[in-house]
Amino acid sequence: MSLRIAFMGSPEFSVPTLEAVIAAGHEVACVYSQPPRPAGRGKQLTKTAVHEAAERHGIQVRTPVNFKAAEDREAFAALKLDTAVVVAYGLLLPRAVLDAPRLGCFNIHGSILPRWRGAAPIHRAVMAGDAVTGVQVMKMDVGLDTGPVMLTATTPISEADTTGSVHDRLSQLGASLMVEGLALLEAGPVTLVSQAAEGVTVAPKVSPAEARIDWKRTGQEVATHIRGLSPFPGAWFELDGQRIKALHATAEIGSGEPGEALNDDLLIACGEDAVRLTRLQRAGKGQMTAEEFQRGARISRGVKLS
């Protein structure tokens, strides 16, 4: 037996789940994704990663700006769905949409709820120095990531990790977890666990103002901040008026004026202790190791970063 599903997602993070749902034999009646938007230097209209993946499978794609129009809500209801799978779609769904499928709508969320409800849970978990994160399959309600949870998978966050590496792991974990969840829905009924009332944190989108490195923070805080913003948008500092992104760093022991290079190997003093920059990127260039960077725009001992 298979379920009749609408898949709702937009970025690359969502694609493994779409592929896994199709491979599991479910009927994807329609895919919903964010509308094509201008992107790149030429500002050409660009389809989302999910949109392109759906077209490769010959699945109809709909791209409503929102579901305020009655015809969009009615068109969704007319699909006569068993359920909808929602993965980083980018729109809040109204009650009429959430209630239309026979079994409701189920979302993959990239954190262990109720920690990090919102748009940027992976960034926030890494930036905060969380030791563990994960993905959950949650039945959606009208609140922001407040629905009851069906399944959970966890993964540790190490000092080697960035938001990019955690993102890729959670994308694959989420795909497997959703297929497991759909199998449970087929067998039914499923057990749903309400979220705890304590421990709620929110994960708003990262603002441009947050990306600049504040060397007055502790070395550990600066290191997790750098890794949490890597590879996008990239934490940055200025050297001789040029903006440079730091894409990986580790906290180390050291003492000096915040932003001061303590040696010739990119050990930078912080408000407390220091960080060692291990991967960087100059404007218009690709990522490079600390050794590669030091062969070019060298940061020598005593140089002050701002």
DRENDO-1510 file (C-alpha; in Angstrom, 1 decimal, always signed):
<recs>
REC; n; res; u; v; w
REC; 1; MET; +0.0; +0.0; +0.0 .
REC; 2; SER; +1.2; +3.5; -0.7 .
REC; 3; LEU; +0.0; +7.0; +0.4 .
REC; 4; ARG; -1.2; +9.8; -1.8 .
REC; 5; ILE; +1.1; +12.7; -0.9 .
REC; 6; ALA; +1.8; +16.4; -1.7 .
REC; 7; PHE; +5.4; +17.2; -1.1 .
REC; 8; MET; +6.1; +20.8; +0.0 .
REC; 9; GLY; +9.7; +22.0; +0.1 .
REC; 10; SER; +12.1; +24.4; -1.5 .
REC; 11; PRO; +15.9; +24.2; -0.9 .
REC; 12; GLU; +18.5; +21.5; -1.4 .
REC; 13; PHE; +18.0; +20.3; +2.1 .
REC; 14; SER; +14.5; +19.0; +1.1 .
REC; 15; VAL; +15.5; +17.1; -2.0 .
REC; 16; PRO; +16.8; +13.9; -0.3 .
REC; 17; THR; +13.4; +13.5; +1.3 .
REC; 18; LEU; +11.5; +14.0; -1.9 .
REC; 19; GLU; +13.7; +11.4; -3.6 .
REC; 20; ALA; +13.3; +9.0; -0.7 .
REC; 21; VAL; +9.5; +9.3; -0.7 .
REC; 22; ILE; +9.4; +8.6; -4.4 .
REC; 23; ALA; +11.7; +5.6; -4.0 .
REC; 24; ALA; +9.5; +4.2; -1.2 .
REC; 25; GLY; +6.7; +3.9; -3.7 .
REC; 26; HIS; +4.4; +6.6; -2.5 .
REC; 27; GLU; +2.2; +8.5; -5.0 .
REC; 28; VAL; +3.4; +12.1; -5.1 .
REC; 29; ALA; +0.3; +13.8; -6.5 .
REC; 30; CYS; +1.9; +17.3; -6.6 .
REC; 31; VAL; +4.9; +19.2; -5.4 .
REC; 32; TYR; +4.6; +22.7; -3.9 .
REC; 33; SER; +7.7; +25.0; -3.8 .
REC; 34; GLN; +8.6; +28.6; -3.6 .
REC; 35; PRO; +8.2; +30.5; -6.8 .
REC; 36; PRO; +11.2; +31.0; -9.1 .
REC; 37; ARG; +13.1; +34.1; -8.1 .
REC; 38; PRO; +16.0; +36.2; -9.5 .
REC; 39; ALA; +19.4; +34.8; -8.7 .
REC; 40; GLY; +23.0; +35.1; -9.7 .
REC; 41; ARG; +24.8; +37.9; -11.4 .
REC; 42; GLY; +22.4; +37.9; -14.3 .
REC; 43; LYS; +19.3; +37.9; -11.9 .
REC; 44; GLN; +17.7; +35.3; -14.0 .
REC; 45; LEU; +14.5; +33.6; -12.6 .
REC; 46; THR; +15.7; +30.4; -10.9 .
REC; 47; LYS; +13.6; +27.5; -9.8 .
REC; 48; THR; +14.2; +26.0; -6.4 .
REC; 49; ALA; +16.1; +22.8; -6.0 .
REC; 50; VAL; +12.9; +20.9; -5.1 .
REC; 51; HIS; +11.1; +22.4; -8.2 .
REC; 52; GLU; +13.9; +21.1; -10.5 .
REC; 53; ALA; +14.0; +17.7; -8.8 .
REC; 54; ALA; +10.2; +17.3; -9.2 .
REC; 55; GLU; +10.4; +18.2; -12.9 .
REC; 56; ARG; +13.1; +15.5; -13.4 .
REC; 57; HIS; +10.5; +13.0; -12.1 .
REC; 58; GLY; +7.7; +14.4; -14.2 .
REC; 59; ILE; +5.7; +15.6; -11.2 .
REC; 60; GLN; +3.4; +18.6; -11.4 .
REC; 61; VAL; +4.8; +21.7; -9.5 .
REC; 62; ARG; +2.7; +24.5; -8.0 .
REC; 63; THR; +4.3; +27.7; -6.7 .
REC; 64; PRO; +1.7; +29.9; -4.9 .
REC; 65; VAL; +3.1; +33.0; -3.2 .
REC; 66; ASN; +0.9; +32.1; -0.2 .
REC; 67; PHE; -2.4; +30.3; +0.5 .
REC; 68; LYS; -4.5; +33.4; +1.1 .
REC; 69; ALA; -6.4; +33.0; -2.2 .
REC; 70; ALA; -9.4; +30.7; -1.9 .
REC; 71; GLU; -8.6; +29.0; -5.2 .
REC; 72; ASP; -5.2; +27.9; -4.0 .
REC; 73; ARG; -6.6; +26.4; -0.8 .
REC; 74; GLU; -9.4; +24.7; -2.9 .
REC; 75; ALA; -6.9; +23.3; -5.4 .
REC; 76; PHE; -4.9; +21.8; -2.5 .
REC; 77; ALA; -8.0; +20.2; -1.0 .
REC; 78; ALA; -9.0; +18.9; -4.4 .
REC; 79; LEU; -5.9; +16.7; -4.5 .
REC; 80; LYS; -7.7; +14.3; -2.0 .
REC; 81; LEU; -4.5; +13.6; -0.2 .
REC; 82; ASP; -3.7; +11.1; +2.5 .
REC; 83; THR; -1.0; +13.4; +3.9 .
REC; 84; ALA; +1.4; +16.2; +3.0 .
REC; 85; VAL; +5.2; +16.0; +3.6 .
REC; 86; VAL; +6.7; +19.4; +4.4 .
REC; 87; VAL; +10.4; +20.0; +4.5 .
REC; 88; ALA; +11.7; +23.6; +4.6 .
REC; 89; TYR; +8.9; +24.9; +2.4 .
REC; 90; GLY; +9.2; +28.5; +3.5 .
REC; 91; LEU; +5.5; +29.3; +4.0 .
REC; 92; LEU; +3.3; +29.0; +7.1 .
REC; 93; LEU; +0.3; +26.9; +6.2 .
REC; 94; PRO; -3.2; +28.0; +7.2 .
REC; 95; ARG; -5.6; +25.8; +9.0 .
REC; 96; ALA; -7.5; +25.0; +5.8 .
REC; 97; VAL; -4.4; +23.5; +4.3 .
REC; 98; LEU; -3.3; +21.7; +7.4 .
REC; 99; ASP; -6.7; +20.0; +7.8 .
REC; 100; ALA; -7.2; +19.1; +4.1 .
REC; 101; PRO; -5.2; +15.8; +3.9 .
REC; 102; ARG; -6.9; +12.8; +5.6 .
REC; 103; LEU; -4.0; +12.2; +8.0 .
REC; 104; GLY; -2.8; +15.8; +8.3 .
REC; 105; CYS; +0.5; +17.4; +7.3 .
REC; 106; PHE; +3.9; +16.2; +8.6 .
REC; 107; ASN; +7.0; +18.3; +8.8 .
REC; 108; ILE; +10.7; +17.5; +9.1 .
REC; 109; HIS; +12.3; +20.0; +11.4 .
REC; 110; GLY; +16.1; +20.3; +11.9 .
REC; 111; SER; +16.4; +20.4; +15.7 .
REC; 112; ILE; +15.2; +18.6; +18.8 .
REC; 113; LEU; +12.0; +20.5; +19.7 .
REC; 114; PRO; +11.1; +22.6; +21.5 .
REC; 115; ARG; +14.7; +23.9; +21.2 .
REC; 116; TRP; +15.2; +26.0; +18.1 .
REC; 117; ARG; +11.8; +26.6; +16.7 .
REC; 118; GLY; +11.9; +28.7; +13.6 .
REC; 119; ALA; +13.7; +29.3; +10.3 .
REC; 120; ALA; +17.4; +28.7; +11.1 .
REC; 121; PRO; +17.6; +25.8; +13.6 .
REC; 122; ILE; +20.8; +24.4; +12.3 .
REC; 123; HIS; +22.7; +27.7; +12.3 .
REC; 124; ARG; +21.5; +28.4; +15.8 .
REC; 125; ALA; +22.4; +25.0; +17.2 .
REC; 126; VAL; +26.0; +25.3; +15.9 .
REC; 127; MET; +26.3; +28.9; +16.8 .
REC; 128; ALA; +25.2; +28.1; +20.4 .
REC; 129; GLY; +27.7; +25.4; +20.8 .
REC; 130; ASP; +25.1; +22.6; +21.2 .
REC; 131; ALA; +26.6; +19.2; +21.6 .
REC; 132; VAL; +23.7; +17.3; +20.0 .
REC; 133; THR; +21.0; +18.2; +17.5 .
REC; 134; GLY; +18.8; +16.2; +15.2 .
REC; 135; VAL; +15.7; +16.0; +13.1 .
REC; 136; GLN; +12.1; +15.2; +14.0 .
REC; 137; VAL; +8.9; +14.3; +12.2 .
REC; 138; MET; +6.2; +16.5; +13.6 .
REC; 139; LYS; +2.5; +16.7; +12.9 .
REC; 140; MET; +1.9; +20.3; +12.0 .
REC; 141; ASP; -0.5; +22.7; +13.7 .
REC; 142; VAL; -1.0; +26.4; +13.2 .
REC; 143; GLY; +1.8; +27.4; +15.6 .
REC; 144; LEU; +5.4; +27.8; +14.6 .
REC; 145; ASP; +7.0; +24.3; +15.0 .
REC; 146; THR; +4.7; +23.6; +18.0 .
REC; 147; GLY; +3.1; +20.3; +16.8 .
REC; 148; PRO; +3.4; +16.9; +18.4 .
REC; 149; VAL; +6.4; +14.7; +17.5 .
REC; 150; MET; +6.2; +11.3; +15.9 .
REC; 151; LEU; +9.9; +10.4; +15.4 .
REC; 152; THR; +13.3; +11.7; +16.3 .
REC; 153; ALA; +16.9; +11.0; +15.1 .
REC; 154; THR; +19.9; +12.7; +16.7 .
REC; 155; THR; +23.5; +13.5; +15.7 .
REC; 156; PRO; +26.4; +14.9; +17.7 .
REC; 157; ILE; +28.0; +18.3; +16.8 .
REC; 158; SER; +31.8; +18.2; +17.0 .
REC; 159; GLU; +34.4; +20.9; +16.8 .
REC; 160; ALA; +35.1; +19.7; +13.2 .
REC; 161; ASP; +31.5; +20.5; +12.2 .
REC; 162; THR; +30.1; +23.6; +10.6 .
REC; 163; THR; +26.5; +24.4; +9.8 .
REC; 164; GLY; +27.2; +23.0; +6.3 .
REC; 165; SER; +28.3; +19.6; +7.5 .
REC; 166; VAL; +25.5; +19.3; +10.0 .
REC; 167; HIS; +23.0; +20.5; +7.3 .
REC; 168; ASP; +24.1; +17.7; +5.0 .
REC; 169; ARG; +23.8; +15.0; +7.7 .
REC; 170; LEU; +20.4; +16.2; +8.9 .
REC; 171; SER; +19.1; +16.3; +5.3 .
REC; 172; GLN; +19.9; +12.6; +4.9 .
REC; 173; LEU; +18.7; +11.7; +8.4 .
REC; 174; GLY; +15.5; +13.5; +7.7 .
REC; 175; ALA; +14.8; +11.6; +4.5 .
REC; 176; SER; +15.2; +8.2; +6.2 .
REC; 177; LEU; +13.1; +9.3; +9.1 .
REC; 178; MET; +10.2; +10.6; +7.0 .
REC; 179; VAL; +10.1; +7.3; +5.1 .
REC; 180; GLU; +9.9; +5.5; +8.4 .
REC; 181; GLY; +7.1; +7.9; +9.5 .
REC; 182; LEU; +5.1; +7.3; +6.4 .
REC; 183; ALA; +5.3; +3.6; +6.9 .
REC; 184; LEU; +3.9; +4.1; +10.4 .
REC; 185; LEU; +1.1; +6.3; +9.0 .
REC; 186; GLU; +0.2; +3.5; +6.6 .
REC; 187; ALA; +0.0; +1.0; +9.4 .
REC; 188; GLY; -1.7; +3.5; +11.8 .
REC; 189; PRO; -2.6; +4.7; +14.2 .
REC; 190; VAL; +0.6; +6.5; +15.2 .
REC; 191; THR; +1.8; +7.7; +18.6 .
REC; 192; LEU; +2.4; +11.5; +18.8 .
REC; 193; VAL; +4.2; +13.1; +21.8 .
REC; 194; SER; +3.4; +16.7; +22.7 .
REC; 195; GLN; +6.4; +19.0; +23.0 .
REC; 196; ALA; +7.7; +20.0; +26.5 .
REC; 197; ALA; +6.5; +23.3; +27.8 .
REC; 198; GLU; +10.0; +24.0; +29.1 .
REC; 199; GLY; +13.2; +24.6; +27.1 .
REC; 200; VAL; +11.6; +26.6; +24.2 .
REC; 201; THR; +14.1; +28.6; +22.2 .
REC; 202; VAL; +13.6; +30.3; +18.8 .
REC; 203; ALA; +15.8; +30.2; +15.7 .
REC; 204; PRO; +15.3; +33.3; +13.7 .
REC; 205; LYS; +17.0; +33.9; +10.4 .
REC; 206; VAL; +20.6; +35.1; +10.7 .
REC; 207; SER; +20.8; +38.8; +10.1 .
REC; 208; PRO; +23.6; +40.5; +8.2 .
REC; 209; ALA; +24.6; +42.3; +11.4 .
REC; 210; GLU; +25.3; +39.0; +13.2 .
REC; 211; ALA; +28.0; +37.9; +10.7 .
REC; 212; ARG; +30.7; +40.3; +11.8 .
REC; 213; ILE; +33.1; +38.7; +14.3 .
REC; 214; ASP; +33.2; +40.2; +17.8 .
REC; 215; TRP; +36.7; +39.5; +19.0 .
REC; 216; LYS; +35.6; +40.6; +22.5 .
REC; 217; ARG; +33.7; +37.4; +23.0 .
REC; 218; THR; +35.3; +34.3; +24.5 .
REC; 219; GLY; +37.4; +32.1; +22.2 .
REC; 220; GLN; +34.8; +29.3; +22.5 .
REC; 221; GLU; +32.0; +31.7; +21.5 .
REC; 222; VAL; +33.9; +33.1; +18.6 .
REC; 223; ALA; +34.8; +29.6; +17.3 .
REC; 224; THR; +31.2; +28.4; +17.4 .
REC; 225; HIS; +30.0; +31.6; +15.9 .
REC; 226; ILE; +32.4; +31.1; +12.9 .
REC; 227; ARG; +31.4; +27.5; +12.5 .
REC; 228; GLY; +27.7; +28.3; +12.8 .
REC; 229; LEU; +27.9; +30.8; +9.9 .
REC; 230; SER; +29.9; +28.5; +7.6 .
REC; 231; PRO; +29.6; +28.3; +4.7 .
REC; 232; PHE; +26.8; +30.8; +4.5 .
REC; 233; PRO; +26.6; +33.7; +5.1 .
REC; 234; GLY; +30.1; +33.4; +6.5 .
REC; 235; ALA; +31.4; +35.2; +9.6 .
REC; 236; TRP; +33.8; +38.0; +8.7 .
REC; 237; PHE; +36.5; +40.4; +9.9 .
REC; 238; GLU; +38.4; +43.2; +8.2 .
REC; 239; LEU; +42.1; +43.3; +7.4 .
REC; 240; ASP; +43.5; +46.5; +5.8 .
REC; 241; GLY; +39.9; +47.5; +4.8 .
REC; 242; GLN; +39.2; +44.1; +3.1 .
REC; 243; ARG; +36.5; +41.9; +4.3 .
REC; 244; ILE; +37.6; +38.3; +4.9 .
REC; 245; LYS; +35.4; +35.4; +5.8 .
REC; 246; ALA; +36.5; +32.9; +8.5 .
REC; 247; LEU; +34.9; +29.5; +7.8 .
REC; 248; HIS; +36.3; +27.3; +10.5 .
REC; 249; ALA; +38.1; +27.9; +13.8 .
REC; 250; THR; +38.9; +26.1; +17.0 .
REC; 251; ALA; +39.1; +27.6; +20.5 .
REC; 252; GLU; +42.6; +27.5; +22.1 .
REC; 253; ILE; +44.4; +29.0; +25.1 .
REC; 254; GLY; +45.9; +32.4; +24.5 .
REC; 255; SER; +45.9; +36.0; +25.8 .
REC; 256; GLY; +46.1; +39.4; +24.2 .
REC; 257; GLU; +44.1; +42.3; +22.9 .
REC; 258; PRO; +40.9; +41.1; +21.3 .
REC; 259; GLY; +41.6; +40.7; +17.5 .
REC; 260; GLU; +45.4; +40.6; +17.9 .
REC; 261; ALA; +47.3; +37.9; +16.1 .
REC; 262; LEU; +49.3; +36.1; +18.8 .
REC; 263; ASN; +51.7; +34.3; +16.3 .
REC; 264; ASP; +52.2; +33.8; +12.6 .
REC; 265; ASP; +49.8; +30.8; +12.5 .
REC; 266; LEU; +46.5; +32.6; +12.8 .
REC; 267; LEU; +46.0; +32.3; +16.5 .
REC; 268; ILE; +43.8; +35.3; +17.3 .
REC; 269; ALA; +43.2; +36.7; +20.8 .
REC; 270; CYS; +39.6; +37.1; +22.1 .
REC; 271; GLY; +38.1; +38.7; +25.1 .
REC; 272; GLU; +39.0; +35.5; +26.9 .
REC; 273; ASP; +41.4; +32.9; +25.4 .
REC; 274; ALA; +41.8; +32.7; +21.6 .
REC; 275; VAL; +40.8; +31.1; +18.4 .
REC; 276; ARG; +42.8; +29.5; +15.7 .
REC; 277; LEU; +41.5; +30.3; +12.2 .
REC; 278; THR; +41.8; +27.2; +10.0 .
REC; 279; ARG; +39.8; +28.0; +6.9 .
REC; 280; LEU; +39.3; +31.4; +5.3 .
REC; 281; GLN; +38.0; +33.1; +2.1 .
REC; 282; ARG; +39.1; +36.4; +0.6 .
REC; 283; ALA; +36.5; +38.4; -1.4 .
REC; 284; GLY; +36.2; +36.9; -4.9 .
REC; 285; LYS; +38.3; +33.9; -4.1 .
REC; 286; GLY; +37.6; +30.3; -3.1 .
REC; 287; GLN; +38.0; +28.7; +0.3 .
REC; 288; MET; +41.5; +28.1; +1.5 .
REC; 289; THR; +43.4; +26.5; +4.4 .
REC; 290; ALA; +45.2; +28.7; +6.9 .
REC; 291; GLU; +48.5; +27.7; +5.2 .
REC; 292; GLU; +47.3; +28.7; +1.8 .
REC; 293; PHE; +45.9; +32.0; +3.1 .
REC; 294; GLN; +49.2; +32.8; +4.9 .
REC; 295; ARG; +51.1; +32.5; +1.6 .
REC; 296; GLY; +49.0; +35.4; +0.2 .
REC; 297; ALA; +47.4; +38.0; +2.5 .
REC; 298; ARG; +49.6; +37.2; +5.4 .
REC; 299; ILE; +48.5; +37.9; +9.0 .
REC; 300; SER; +51.6; +38.2; +11.1 .
REC; 301; ARG; +52.1; +38.3; +14.8 .
REC; 302; GLY; +50.9; +41.7; +16.3 .
REC; 303; VAL; +48.5; +42.5; +13.4 .
REC; 304; LYS; +45.1; +43.7; +14.7 .
REC; 305; LEU; +41.9; +42.4; +13.1 .
REC; 306; SER; +38.8; +44.4; +13.3 .
</recs>
